[in-house]
Amino acid sequence: MKEDSRKKRIETILKTNFSPTVLLVRDDSKKHEGHSQVSKNRKETHFFIRMVLNNSAITKVNLHRRVYSLLDNEFTTGLHALELDLKSS
């Protein structure tokens, strides 16, 4: 994996901002090749994120909002979609 890959950047952003107890970032772009909304030959466009936090103070909705906000720059540079499985305990 390249050091400057989108997957690595996402992992770094989430670890830095949340210190999750569980973090899985998976590139699912291959499953979406050929979709009309995604330019041909685009890489790292679709990701699945599973993250568990040891923080009951944040609601699921606010957690989703925060993740999307933190990854805003990734969306402006080619990220097309996220599938999120986020939990706080």
C-alpha positions in Angstrom: 0.0 0.0 0.0 1.3 3.4 -0.9 2.1 5.6 2.1 0.0 8.5 0.7 -3.0 6.3 -0.1 -6.5 7.5 0.7 -7.0 4.5 3.0 -3.9 5.5 5.0 -5.0 9.1 5.2 -8.5 8.1 6.4 -7.0 5.8 9.1 -4.7 8.6 10.3 -7.5 11.2 10.4 -9.8 8.8 12.4 -7.1 7.6 14.8 -6.0 11.1 15.5 -9.4 12.5 16.1 -11.1 9.6 17.9 -8.5 7.1 19.3 -10.9 4.3 18.5 -10.8 0.9 20.2 -11.6 -0.7 16.9 -10.9 0.7 13.4 -11.3 -1.1 10.1 -11.0 0.9 6.9 -11.6 -1.2 3.8 -11.4 0.0 0.1 -14.5 -1.3 -1.6 -13.9 0.6 -4.9 -13.6 -2.6 -7.0 -17.2 -3.5 -6.1 -18.4 -0.2 -7.7 -16.3 -0.1 -10.9 -18.4 0.9 -13.9 -21.0 2.9 -11.9 -22.1 5.9 -14.0 -21.2 8.4 -11.2 -17.6 7.3 -11.0 -15.1 8.2 -13.7 -13.4 5.3 -15.4 -10.0 4.3 -13.9 -10.7 6.2 -10.7 -9.2 4.5 -7.6 -10.0 4.6 -4.0 -13.6 6.0 -4.4 -15.6 3.8 -2.1 -14.8 2.8 1.5 -16.3 0.8 4.4 -15.4 2.1 7.9 -16.1 0.2 11.1 -15.1 2.2 14.2 -15.9 1.6 17.9 -15.2 4.3 20.4 -15.0 4.2 24.2 -17.1 7.4 24.5 -20.8 7.3 25.3 -21.1 11.1 25.1 -21.3 11.3 21.4 -24.5 10.3 19.6 -24.5 8.1 16.5 -25.8 10.9 14.4 -23.1 13.3 15.6 -20.5 10.7 15.1 -21.5 10.2 11.5 -21.5 14.0 11.0 -18.1 14.4 12.5 -16.6 11.6 10.3 -18.1 13.2 7.2 -16.8 16.6 8.2 -13.3 15.3 8.9 -13.2 13.6 5.6 -14.5 16.5 3.6 -11.2 17.1 1.8 -11.2 13.4 0.7 -14.6 14.0 -0.9 -13.4 17.0 -2.8 -10.4 15.0 -4.1 -12.3 11.9 -5.4 -13.9 10.0 -2.6 -17.4 9.1 -3.8 -19.0 7.1 -1.0 -18.7 5.8 2.6 -20.4 2.9 4.2 -20.2 3.5 8.0 -20.6 1.1 10.9 -19.9 3.4 13.8 -20.5 2.7 17.5 -19.7 4.4 20.8 -20.0 2.6 24.1 
